[in-house]
Amino acid sequence: MNERGKVWVNRFLAFVAGGLLVFAIMSLAVVTPVRNEKEALAKQLDEVQNGAARLLAEAKVLAESKSYDNALETLNTLFEKQPGSSEVVEGRKLYTEIEITVQAKAQKWEAAVGAIRAAWEKARAAELLAKAEQDKQLAETSMAETLVTEWEKAKDQIRQDWENR
């Protein structure tokens, strides 16, 4: 039995050693190249997502659709991710144009806000007065019913107060 036990122990150790050998070979032959390929693809994806031409084109579209904040954010991404590209020069020009447009809109708003507010206040005051008048009419029409209901609730207490005088 002693010989048989040694044989089984040797077989078990050979099995474990073989498994470890297969794991090591697989790790070196399969996993490492796949990991390197993954890193390369991640780098390519980042370049595609943050490519200078794509970012500049996206900023132009956003500026044309008057989404100025998003356009400026996209241009900042361009400046940060692709500082040496040729699109940065055009991007800086577009950035300046957007800032000028935003400032012009702000000045235009400041010039017009007084008249706009006056018109809004007039319209809103008319709405509020109409609602108040409607509420007043509703209260007047239901006043008799409300007084009857309240009288029924308070009648006993009023009688007691009157009798105790």
Disulfide bonds with the S-S distance in Angstrom:
none
